[in-house]
Amino acid sequence: MSTSDARSIIADPNWMALRYERARRAFHFVYLPRKERRAYHLLTHVDLAKVKRAIVPRDAAMAHAPQPVPLHAILHCGLGGSTLLADALDLPGRITVLKEPPLLNDLVGDTVRSGRSDEALLNLSLALLARPFSPKEVVVAKASGPANALLADIATRNHSMRTICQIMPLDRWLATAARKGLAGRLWGRRLLIGLNNGGQVPLELNDSELSAMTDLQMAAMGWLSITHHMHRVRMVRGPKQLLVSRSEALFERPERTVGEVADFLDDRGTSLPPLPPELLSVHAKTREPYSPGQRRGEIEAALTTHGKEIDLLVRWAEETARRLDIPMDLDGQASREPVVA
């Protein structure tokens, strides 16, 4: 690739840094303008056969690296509406949202494989991800499961970074996983295995210990692990750098909740436009018709069906959290939250 090609790609925010390949010491870029980027519910699902691609060597990217600006973060445990929040926050001229960019996962994997963090690569990657579509926009990345710890690490060191911790009480979170049947239980198992492989679980778990855990127990340990990383940020950052946003509030009071999060990320006093009706009437990932009432009913039904199992797991998690000094609720409210009226 010529120097001018690398410069033009990095200068154009429509070219998104999607992956990093250690073997080739190169970044993989894809051409994704805002509309096309928004169409993917997660950036891990970009169809490479349908987009323009370019490979930029790391040295060339470093030579034309943009001026570093903060990449803000949404930390979450999954299943709580983080994709809905990300879609609602993508506000042209104000906020650009990256929904689980795979480049962050590559950085986690690279650290695990090498046994050390490549700070130069990390800083360059963050600068590439933080390129806004317009000069005054702030850029926020919604973490994947393994990227929560990485973004939490950065937030504890970077006082200019703003972090949203989206939380959901464990009992309702487990009910959300349980209502998905086998797929939800396997998702919970994969969540913990991924965190454990990345050294992101706050206690050592060997293969025999993992195999002895039930699927929902593994999910609960994953929830505790991500909450632990949120808590690490909360311990060193004040209200100007960290905002706790409750999942139930997003579904029951979406305009108010999105407005609060948007104002936290961008404090220029810009009013929030009305949320598009279609945003609140379909599932953020499947795009099928959906509503807060339907979601609430499904969670309540799952709590009834799986209540005994969930109660046992919440008690187990509370005892584990006490031993590991992890708060069950970052806001200091009850860990078993009633539905917001």
N, C-alpha and C positions, 0 to 999 in steps of 0.2 A: 504494500500500500504506500502511495506517495505521501509526502509530508502535507501537501495541500488537501488531499482527501481526508486524512486523519483530522486535520484542523477543522475542515468544514463539517465533518460528522460531529465532533465534540462541541462545536459552536451551535449546532442545531438541536434543541431539546426534543424535537420529534424523534431523533435517534436515541433510543433508550438503551442503556447498558444492561443487558439481560443476564449475561453469564460471564464468569471468568474461568479460563482454562489454564490450569497450572502447567500442564505439559508443554503448551505452546506459548506460555507467558503472554497471553492475549485476552482481550475483552471481546465478547460477542455482542454486537449491537443489532437491534431490530428497529425498523422504521415504524413507529406507532404514534401517530398524532393523537391528541386528546380523545377524540370521538372513538377511534378504534381501540385505544387503550382502555377506555371506560367499558367497552363492550365485553371485555373478559372479566368474569367475576373474580378470578385470581390470575396474576401474571404468570404463574406456573403453567397455565393452560394455553399460552400463546401458541398458535398453530404456525410453526416455522415454514410450512409449505405455502402459506398465504401472505407472507410479509417479506419485504426486502431486508437483506441481512448484510452485515459487514463485519470483518474481523480487524480489530485495531491492536497492534502490538502494545504491550504494557509500556515500553519505553516511549513510543509515540504518544500514547495517552498522557503519560507524565509530562512530556514536553509541551503539550497543549492543554494541560489541566485547567479547568475553570477556577476562578477565585473561590476558595472554600466558603460555603455558607452552611448554616446548621441544617441537618436533616432531622426533622422532628419524628416522633414515633407514637404509634398506637400499640400498646402491649395488651394482650388478651389471651384467654385460655381456649378460645374457639367456642362455637355453638351459642354465642350470646349476642349476635347481631353486629359483629365487627364489620362484616361486608356491607351491611345496610348503612352503618355509620360512615364507612369510607365513601360509599356512593353519594351520600348526602353532603359530605364535606367537600367533594370535588367541585369547587366554585371558581369558574374562570375569572382571572384577574385578582383572585384572592388566595385560593388554596389549590394546590395540586396534590393528589393522593396516589401513592403507589401501593397496589394491593398485593402484598406478599411477593416482592421482587426476588426472583431466584438467585440473583447475585449475592444477596445476604446469606442464603443457604450455602452458596459456594464458599464464602468466607468462613463460615462455621466449619464446613467440612475440611477446608484447607488447614485450619488451625488444629483440628483433631488429628489429621494425618501427619502433620509436621511436628506436632507437639509444642508449637509456639505460635504466637500471633505475629503476623507480618504487618507491622504498624504502617509502613509506607503504602502497602497494598490496601489496607483498610481505609486510610485517609483518602487515597485516590478514588477508591470505589465510592465512598460517601460523597465526595465532590461530584462525581459523575451522576450519581443518583439524585443529588439535590439541585440539578439544573431545572429552573422553573420555566414554564411556557411563556410567562411575561415577567418583566423585571421585578415587580412588586409582590409576586406570589410567594407564599411560603410552601415548602414541600414537606409532606409527612408520609412516612412509610408504615403501613400496617404489617406487623410482624407475622411470620409463620411460626409454628410451634418452636422449632430450634432457634429461630432468630430473636426470640424474646430475650434470651440471656445476653446475646451479643449487643442488642440495642440498649439493654439495661446497663451493661458495662460502659458503653459510650456515654449514656446519660449521667452516670455517676462521676464521669471525668469532665464532661462538657457542660458548663453552667449556662451556655446560650441555647442548649437543646431543650425543647419542651416535650413532655411525655404525658400521654393520656393513658391511664390504666383503666381499661373497661372490665368491670367485675360483675360477677353473678354468684349468688349464694350456692354453695356446693350441692345442697339437696336438689334445687331446681336444675342445676347444671347436669347432675347425674341423671335426673329424670329426662332431660332433653336427650342425653345420649341413649338412655334405655328405651325411649319411645321409638328410636330408629331401628330397634331390633338388633339382629346380628351385625349389621353394618355399623351401627353406633358403638357396639361393644368392641368390635375389631378396630374401629377408629381410636378408641381409648387405649387399646393395647399398643397400637402403632405410635400413638403420641408419646407414651412413656418410654418405649424402646428407643425412639429417636432422641429424646432428651437424655436418656441414660447413655446412649452411644456418644453423645456430645459432651459428656461430663457435666451435665446441667441439672442433675438431681442432687439435692442437698444431703444425700446419704448414699453410701456405696451399696449397689444392688448387683449381685452376681447372677449368672444365668439360672441357677437353681432357685434363687429367691424370686426372680421374675416369673419363672414357670409355676411357682407355688401360688401366685397371686391370681385372683379372679380378674376377668376383663374390666369390670367396673372398679375394682380396687386399683388396678393399674391406672385407669382413667383418673381416679381420685388422687393418686400420687402425682400424676402429671399436673393436675390442677394445683396441688400444693407446691410443686416445683416452680411453676410459672408465677404463682402468687409470691413465692419467696423472692424471685427476681424483681417483681414489682416493688416489694417491700424494701429491697436494697436501695432502689431509687428514692423511695419515699423517705428513707432515713437521712438522706443527704440533700434533698431538694425541697424547697419551699413552694408555696402556692403559685408563684410566678413561673415555676419550672415543671410542676406536676399537678395534674388534675385527675381525680378519681371520678369516673362516670359509670353509673349503674345501668346494667343491661335492661332491667325492667323499666326504668325511666325512659329509655330510648323508645321502647315499643308503646308505652302508655302516654308519654308526652314528647313526641318526636320533635316538634318545632322548637320547643323550649330547650330540650337536651342538645340538639344539633347546634342551636344558637349559642349555648354556653360553651360548647367545645370549639366552635368556630371563633368565638371572641377570645378564647384562651390562646388559640394558635396565632390569631391575627388580631391585634388589639388596636387597629386603626379606626374602630368605631363604625365599620361598614355594616349596614343593615342586612340581615339574612333574607334573601328572596323566599317566597313561599315554596315549600317542598313540592316537587311534582307529584300529583296524585298517584301516578303509576308507581312511584318509588315505594309508596306505603301500601299498595294493594297487591303486590306480587312478592314472592319469595326472592331474596336477593341473589341466591345462587341458581335455583331451578327456573326462575322467572314464571313460575306457575302462580295462579291466584292464591293469595294468602292474606291474613289479617291478624292484628294483635290479639283479637278475641279468639281466633282459631288456635293461635300459638298457646295462649293462656289455657284454653281448654285441653289441649293435647298434653301440656305439662302436668296439669291437675290430674288428668286420667292416668298418666304414667306414675305420678306419686301415689295414686291409689293402688295401681296394679303392682308396682315394685316397691311399695313403701317400706316393708320390713327389711329388704335388702339395702335400700338406700339409708335407712336409719342406722343400721349396723355400720355401714361404711362411713357415714358422717361421724359417728362416735369414734371409730378407728382413726379417722383423719384428724379429729380434734385432739386425740391423745398424741398422735404423731406430730401434729403442729406444735403442741406444748413442748415436746422433747426437742424439736428443731427451732423453736422460737420463731414460728411463722404465724402471723395473725390470720385468723379465719376470715376477717373482714377488714380491708384496708381503711374503711371509713369509720371503724369502731362501732358499727351498728350490729344488730343481731345477725348471726351467721345463717339463720334460717329466716329469710325475709318474706313477709307476706306480700301478696300481689299488690302493686300500687293501684289504688282506686281511681 
